Amino acid sequence: MQQYLTSEIFDKKMIKYSTVRKKLNLEIEKTENLGLAHLTHYFQNHINGVSQCYKVPAHNYYSEITEELNILAEPQMALQQLLPLKYDVPFPPLADYEFTFIDLFAGIGGFRIPMQETKGKCVFTSEFNYWAQKTYEHNFGEVPFGDITKLNLDIVPKHDVLTAGFPCQPFSISGKMKGFEDTRGTLIYNVFQIIEKHNPKVVLLENVKHLINHNKGNTFKTILKGLKELGYKTSWKVLNASDFGVPQNRERVIIIGHRDIEFDFSKLKTKPKRILKDFLDKNGPFEFLNEEYTILSDYKVQESGLVFIGHRNKSIRIAGVRPGTEHLSRVHKQPNRIYSSLGIHPTLPSQESSGRFYIYDEGEVRKLTINECYRIMGFPDKFVKTNNLAEAYRQIGNSVCVPMVKEISKQIKAQLL
Ligand SMILES: C[S@@+](CC[C@H](N)C(=O)[O-])C[C@H]1O[C@@H](n2cnc3c(N)ncnc32)[C@H](O)[C@@H]1O
């Protein structure tokens, strides 16, 4: 049956985002779909100075699809008449904000939540993974632009802070350590191009701790050199999520650049360590470990706060293992290990799409639930997860600790903006 957006709906002030989205019954395309990205970015930015970046393509796309889908009642509704929209999403755009930012390699918005909480307005997003784009839209009411390597930089608006949790890639270093030019062909090069064009006041980069030693330290040096060439003073530090109020041992290197001021990491306020137990679901359903396992009688709290308390009784590997250490092969892989709920949890990795994170709680061994995974990353319970479980595990493992970014964002405001 043909559905129509009736003028009755349009006459009401403040149409809900979900209503418009339902009527514009369009799937996020798996190819480069700039139309929906333009349209949703325009919806969120139609009254600030940013709208010129999205207005024309958004209007063109809207007339194209409304004609194609024939969803409008007569007389045809101009795009302008939909505005302003009422955002019925967990993290609606801010009406009052104190700074602007862009969210590159946005994933599911681990940067966006805390930056919005500290009064930042997101004016541009890029993320090319279809599942992450869907989760992002459900939470923020905006479809990210896709592949950063294919972006026309003209659509990126001016902004105060650039955030990027970019994938780590090797550079083919020429030996001359040229910095910016040496990164050509990698994703950080695309980030540098945006920095060169827009000169944001602040650049905030995040990566795995290993980035520091990657390619004998050359990758990291090249990135810092590139930022220096672009005119930024940088400082960096490895931070651990467990120092910011969540029970997860997750170390990440944070690089912050500003034109004149060196960010002072010592001003970040850390919190006492918490334990997993305080973050667990009260009621199940829980997936208990339905196979043999061993709980060690002799265990200790590691310096990091982890309590490795047992392991699944997987068969012992002999081949390729140093004699006398065969029993250790059982616990080499994280999915075989069991951690106590009285300690913290190891890093949630993005590769573990079946969620084999085993914990020992109340005398039983069970998997961490998907809600618990999001909680120990600091995502609020109102965050909407994808119902594709494997993707939900991947997405959280790829993301960033929300309270850690919130503290960084507060200090960026205090020190650099
Ligand atoms: C380490 S994750 C960052 C996750 C994010 N910080 C979050 O909170 O969820 C890197 C992200 O970059 C995305 N990505 C990789 N290459 C990309 C590209 N060429 N264009 C846009 N996004 C890309 C991946 O899909 C992934 O979601």
PDBQT file of the ligand as one rigid body, heavy atoms in Angstrom, charges set to zero:
ROOT
HETATM    1  C1  LIG A 501      39.309   1.880  15.866  1.00  0.00    +0.000 C 
HETATM    2  S1  LIG A 501      37.762   2.094  15.146  1.00  0.00    +0.000 S 
HETATM    3  C2  LIG A 501      37.240   3.583  15.898  1.00  0.00    +0.000 C 
HETATM    4  C3  LIG A 501      35.966   3.416  16.667  1.00  0.00    +0.000 C 
HETATM    5  C4  LIG A 501      35.387   4.657  17.298  1.00  0.00    +0.000 C 
HETATM    6  N1  LIG A 501      36.358   5.467  17.978  1.00  0.00    +0.000 N 
HETATM    7  C5  LIG A 501      34.238   4.295  18.227  1.00  0.00    +0.000 C 
HETATM    8  O1  LIG A 501      34.115   4.914  19.261  1.00  0.00    +0.000 OA
HETATM    9  O2  LIG A 501      33.461   3.386  17.941  1.00  0.00    +0.000 OA
HETATM   10  C6  LIG A 501      38.168   2.585  13.517  1.00  0.00    +0.000 C 
HETATM   11  C7  LIG A 501      36.961   2.772  12.624  1.00  0.00    +0.000 C 
HETATM   12  O3  LIG A 501      37.402   3.317  11.392  1.00  0.00    +0.000 OA
HETATM   13  C8  LIG A 501      36.549   2.817  10.375  1.00  0.00    +0.000 C 
HETATM   14  N2  LIG A 501      37.262   2.998   9.096  1.00  0.00    +0.000 N 
HETATM   15  C9  LIG A 501      38.353   2.307   8.658  1.00  0.00    +0.000 A 
HETATM   16  N3  LIG A 501      38.735   2.763   7.460  1.00  0.00    +0.000 NA
HETATM   17  C10 LIG A 501      37.881   3.770   7.114  1.00  0.00    +0.000 A 
HETATM   18  C11 LIG A 501      37.765   4.623   5.993  1.00  0.00    +0.000 A 
HETATM   19  N4  LIG A 501      38.592   4.515   4.940  1.00  0.00    +0.000 N 
HETATM   20  N5  LIG A 501      36.787   5.545   5.982  1.00  0.00    +0.000 NA
HETATM   21  C12 LIG A 501      35.924   5.664   7.029  1.00  0.00    +0.000 A 
HETATM   22  N6  LIG A 501      35.980   4.859   8.121  1.00  0.00    +0.000 NA
HETATM   23  C13 LIG A 501      36.944   3.927   8.166  1.00  0.00    +0.000 A 
HETATM   24  C14 LIG A 501      36.317   1.373  10.779  1.00  0.00    +0.000 C 
HETATM   25  O4  LIG A 501      35.148   0.851  10.184  1.00  0.00    +0.000 OA
HETATM   26  C15 LIG A 501      36.215   1.487  12.298  1.00  0.00    +0.000 C 
HETATM   27  O5  LIG A 501      34.887   1.600  12.718  1.00  0.00    +0.000 OA
ENDROOT
TORSDOF 0
